[in-house]
């Protein structure tokens, strides 16, 4: 397994963890436990961003073109209309 594959696997695992944290946090009643999961989520989000930056720097990942201002406004309008 090469470095690119390892990074992609790590990014996929973190993405799965973040999805799990969202479900757990929304269903946790205990404030201290909720806070703990939020902190764990925040750490994983930071790890994910750092891995993403490294993958992008090494040319393993090409981000999509940025959305145009018109596209952004169209989406905002659609979301605000319900």
Backbone as ProteinMPNN parsed JSONL, in Angstrom:
{"seq_chain_A": "XXXXXXXXXXXXXXXXXXXXXXXXXXXXXXXXXXXXXXXXXXXXXXXXXXXXXXXXXXXXXXXXXXXXXXXXXXXXXXXXXX", "coords_chain_A": {"N_chain_A": [[0.856, -1.177, 0.0], [0.616, 2.169, -0.878], [1.671, 5.55, 0.027], [-0.298, 7.43, -0.723], [-2.65, 5.865, -0.853], [-2.826, 5.08, 1.831], [-3.235, 7.557, 3.078], [-5.699, 8.253, 1.943], [-7.293, 6.187, 2.986], [-7.127, 6.8, 5.729], [-8.373, 9.317, 5.732], [-10.932, 8.556, 4.94], [-11.695, 6.937, 7.108], [-11.711, 8.817, 9.189], [-13.733, 10.477, 8.258], [-15.93, 8.763, 8.516], [-15.935, 8.513, 11.3], [-16.568, 11.142, 12.041], [-19.172, 11.344, 11.104], [-20.382, 9.477, 12.777], [-19.955, 10.707, 15.274], [-21.63, 12.945, 15.024], [-24.188, 11.803, 15.111], [-24.139, 10.594, 17.652], [-23.669, 12.794, 19.378], [-25.993, 14.307, 18.95], [-27.843, 12.714, 20.181], [-27.183, 12.448, 22.82], [-27.794, 12.931, 26.191], [-26.503, 13.533, 28.562], [-24.631, 16.179, 29.727], [-21.81, 16.288, 30.223], [-20.814, 14.02, 28.941], [-21.641, 14.587, 26.371], [-20.078, 16.872, 25.864], [-17.548, 15.692, 25.91], [-17.672, 14.03, 23.622], [-17.985, 16.035, 21.712], [-15.524, 17.327, 21.898], [-13.859, 15.24, 21.05], [-14.787, 14.986, 18.435], [-14.035, 17.511, 17.443], [-11.233, 17.268, 17.554], [-10.839, 15.22, 15.679], [-11.802, 16.517, 13.402], [-9.818, 18.449, 13.1], [-7.59, 16.785, 12.649], [-8.431, 15.632, 10.242], [-8.452, 17.868, 8.551], [-5.744, 18.568, 8.547], [-4.61, 16.263, 7.373], [-5.881, 16.396, 4.897], [-4.781, 18.809, 3.91], [-2.094, 18.026, 3.661], [-2.336, 15.937, 1.778], [-3.305, 17.385, -0.409], [-1.136, 19.129, -0.824], [0.83, 17.292, -1.612], [-0.139, 16.544, -4.009], [-1.976, 14.51, -4.131], [-4.624, 14.966, -4.014], [-7.065, 16.767, -5.7], [-8.849, 19.559, -5.327], [-12.271, 20.49, -6.045], [-13.349, 22.982, -8.397], [-13.788, 26.296, -7.153], [-17.019, 27.451, -6.126], [-19.048, 29.717, -7.983], [-19.967, 33.156, -7.323], [-22.592, 33.59, -8.14], [-23.645, 30.973, -8.137], [-23.464, 30.403, -5.395], [-25.212, 32.316, -4.304], [-27.6, 31.471, -5.508], [-27.989, 28.941, -4.32], [-28.178, 29.715, -1.614], [-30.544, 31.208, -1.742], [-32.374, 29.216, -2.498], [-32.248, 27.497, -0.269], [-33.154, 29.186, 1.755], [-35.78, 29.52, 1.076], [-36.978, 27.209, 1.69]], "CA_chain_A": [[0.0, 0.0, 0.0], [1.449, 3.364, -0.953], [1.315, 6.656, 0.916], [-1.566, 8.023, -1.168], [-3.725, 4.968, -0.417], [-2.899, 5.156, 3.294], [-3.86, 8.842, 3.418], [-7.113, 8.17, 1.578], [-7.942, 5.334, 3.976], [-7.239, 7.573, 6.975], [-9.4, 10.339, 5.536], [-12.229, 7.867, 4.934], [-12.008, 6.515, 8.478], [-12.065, 10.011, 9.964], [-15.054, 10.905, 7.783], [-16.889, 7.887, 9.177], [-15.98, 8.894, 12.717], [-17.278, 12.414, 12.163], [-20.591, 11.032, 10.931], [-20.801, 8.827, 14.012], [-20.005, 11.711, 16.341], [-22.825, 13.78, 14.837], [-25.342, 11.049, 15.609], [-23.997, 10.404, 19.099], [-23.831, 14.09, 20.047], [-27.4, 14.733, 18.89], [-28.676, 11.819, 20.992], [-26.632, 12.353, 24.172], [-28.456, 13.818, 27.139], [-25.563, 13.888, 29.614], [-23.811, 17.301, 29.246], [-20.372, 16.0, 30.256], [-20.543, 13.06, 27.874], [-21.81, 15.337, 25.122], [-18.892, 17.706, 25.728], [-16.434, 14.805, 25.574], [-17.802, 13.661, 22.214], [-17.736, 17.233, 20.909], [-14.072, 17.527, 21.875], [-13.301, 14.192, 20.191], [-15.131, 15.381, 17.071], [-13.191, 18.646, 17.076], [-9.875, 16.764, 17.302], [-10.865, 14.506, 14.401], [-11.927, 17.515, 12.333], [-8.492, 19.041, 12.926], [-6.761, 15.757, 11.992], [-8.888, 15.502, 8.864], [-8.011, 19.039, 7.8], [-4.29, 18.47, 8.383], [-4.366, 15.23, 6.367], [-6.329, 16.958, 3.624], [-3.773, 19.784, 3.47], [-0.914, 17.269, 3.239], [-2.681, 15.247, 0.53], [-3.39, 18.413, -1.445], [0.223, 19.606, -1.066], [1.584, 16.252, -2.304], [-0.768, 16.28, -5.296], [-2.843, 13.332, -4.03], [-6.01, 15.404, -4.021], [-7.343, 17.992, -6.444], [-10.175, 20.041, -4.948], [-13.146, 20.982, -7.107], [-13.288, 24.418, -8.631], [-14.649, 27.039, -6.224], [-18.328, 27.859, -6.638], [-19.142, 31.132, -8.348], [-20.85, 33.943, -6.459], [-23.972, 33.353, -8.578], [-24.043, 29.657, -7.628], [-23.631, 30.52, -3.946], [-26.448, 33.067, -4.057], [-28.722, 30.639, -5.919], [-28.169, 27.925, -3.277], [-28.687, 30.406, -0.42], [-31.947, 31.544, -1.97], [-33.154, 27.97, -2.484], [-32.313, 27.006, 1.099], [-33.946, 30.087, 2.595], [-37.177, 29.391, 0.69], [-37.481, 26.025, 2.355]], "C_chain_A": [[0.9, 1.237, 0.0], [0.894, 4.486, -0.074], [-0.034, 7.275, 0.559], [-2.748, 7.17, -0.697], [-3.926, 5.027, 1.099], [-3.596, 6.448, 3.72], [-5.351, 8.813, 3.098], [-7.887, 7.292, 2.555], [-8.151, 6.082, 5.296], [-8.334, 8.627, 6.856], [-10.795, 9.716, 5.54], [-12.644, 7.443, 6.335], [-12.422, 7.703, 9.332], [-13.443, 10.513, 9.553], [-16.151, 10.061, 8.433], [-17.044, 8.223, 10.646], [-16.778, 10.177, 12.91], [-18.785, 12.217, 12.01], [-21.145, 10.392, 12.203], [-20.918, 9.807, 15.166], [-21.266, 12.562, 16.233], [-24.06, 13.08, 15.391], [-25.292, 10.915, 17.123], [-24.262, 11.714, 19.849], [-25.297, 14.506, 20.07], [-28.306, 13.896, 19.781], [-28.207, 11.707, 22.439], [-27.258, 13.401, 25.079], [-27.492, 14.334, 28.208], [-24.622, 14.999, 29.111], [-22.309, 17.006, 29.221], [-19.983, 15.027, 29.157], [-20.647, 13.733, 26.513], [-20.571, 16.197, 24.839], [-17.676, 16.869, 25.318], [-16.487, 14.409, 24.1], [-17.568, 14.86, 21.297], [-16.236, 17.512, 20.804], [-13.39, 16.487, 20.981], [-13.575, 14.512, 18.717], [-14.228, 16.516, 16.59], [-11.765, 18.205, 16.764], [-9.816, 16.021, 15.964], [-11.012, 15.462, 13.226], [-10.583, 18.173, 12.058], [-7.556, 18.057, 12.223], [-7.123, 15.629, 10.518], [-8.373, 16.661, 8.024], [-6.5, 18.991, 7.552], [-3.928, 17.412, 7.34], [-4.757, 15.714, 4.975], [-5.291, 17.927, 3.061], [-2.522, 19.067, 2.949], [-1.179, 16.568, 1.91], [-2.735, 16.232, -0.637], [-1.994, 18.895, -1.829], [1.036, 18.592, -1.875], [0.984, 15.903, -3.663], [-1.65, 15.042, -5.303], [-4.315, 13.696, -4.165], [-6.119, 16.709, -4.788], [-8.739, 18.463, -6.06], [-10.958, 20.507, -6.167], [-12.96, 22.486, -7.257], [-14.204, 25.123, -7.636], [-15.975, 27.418, -6.898], [-18.31, 29.352, -6.957], [-20.076, 31.838, -7.376], [-22.315, 33.721, -6.84], [-24.484, 32.01, -8.066], [-24.311, 29.713, -6.13], [-24.937, 31.221, -3.619], [-27.675, 32.229, -4.421], [-29.022, 29.581, -4.843], [-28.721, 28.56, -2.004], [-30.16, 30.725, -0.566], [-32.824, 30.304, -1.905], [-33.312, 27.447, -1.053], [-33.18, 27.884, 1.983], [-35.43, 30.011, 2.269], [-37.801, 28.117, 1.213], [-37.631, 24.872, 1.468]], "O_chain_A": [[1.836, 1.329, 0.794], [-0.197, 4.383, 0.486], [-0.821, 7.606, 1.445], [-3.737, 7.705, -0.197], [-5.057, 5.025, 1.585], [-4.444, 6.437, 4.612], [-6.169, 9.289, 3.885], [-9.017, 7.618, 2.916], [-9.22, 6.003, 5.901], [-9.13, 8.806, 7.777], [-11.733, 10.295, 6.089], [-13.81, 7.573, 6.707], [-13.371, 7.612, 10.11], [-14.233, 10.928, 10.401], [-17.18, 10.591, 8.85], [-18.155, 8.218, 11.177], [-17.575, 10.281, 13.842], [-19.575, 12.853, 12.708], [-22.242, 10.726, 12.649], [-21.869, 9.747, 15.945], [-21.898, 12.866, 17.245], [-24.882, 13.702, 16.064], [-26.304, 11.104, 17.798], [-24.996, 11.731, 20.837], [-25.791, 15.0, 21.084], [-29.417, 14.317, 20.106], [-28.783, 10.94, 23.211], [-27.254, 14.594, 24.776], [-27.652, 15.45, 28.703], [-23.883, 14.774, 28.153], [-21.611, 17.428, 28.299], [-18.945, 15.188, 28.515], [-19.841, 13.48, 25.617], [-20.08, 16.239, 23.711], [-16.876, 17.29, 24.482], [-15.47, 14.447, 23.407], [-17.007, 14.704, 20.213], [-15.742, 17.889, 19.741], [-12.458, 16.811, 20.246], [-12.707, 14.332, 17.863], [-13.721, 16.484, 15.469], [-11.153, 18.706, 15.821], [-8.857, 16.173, 15.207], [-10.417, 15.245, 12.171], [-10.244, 18.427, 10.902], [-6.818, 18.438, 11.314], [-6.25, 15.529, 9.656], [-7.906, 16.455, 6.904], [-6.036, 19.336, 6.465], [-3.042, 17.634, 6.515], [-4.048, 15.469, 3.999], [-4.961, 17.872, 1.877], [-1.961, 19.453, 1.923], [-0.336, 16.603, 1.013], [-2.256, 15.93, -1.73], [-1.693, 19.055, -3.012], [1.838, 18.978, -2.726], [1.526, 15.069, -4.388], [-2.036, 14.567, -6.372], [-5.154, 12.828, -4.405], [-5.354, 17.644, -4.552], [-9.722, 17.825, -6.435], [-10.379, 20.873, -7.19], [-12.475, 23.163, -6.351], [-15.276, 24.612, -7.308], [-16.019, 27.673, -8.101], [-17.643, 30.139, -6.285], [-20.875, 31.2, -6.691], [-23.182, 33.668, -5.968], [-25.624, 31.913, -7.611], [-25.283, 29.129, -5.651], [-25.686, 30.771, -2.752], [-28.683, 32.274, -3.715], [-30.183, 29.358, -4.501], [-29.63, 28.01, -1.381], [-30.939, 30.538, 0.369], [-33.905, 30.339, -1.317], [-34.396, 27.003, -0.673], [-33.869, 27.38, 2.869], [-36.261, 30.394, 3.093], [-39.022, 27.961, 1.182], [-38.051, 23.803, 1.911]]}, "name": "protein", "num_of_chains": 1, "seq": "XXXXXXXXXXXXXXXXXXXXXXXXXXXXXXXXXXXXXXXXXXXXXXXXXXXXXXXXXXXXXXXXXXXXXXXXXXXXXXXXXX"}
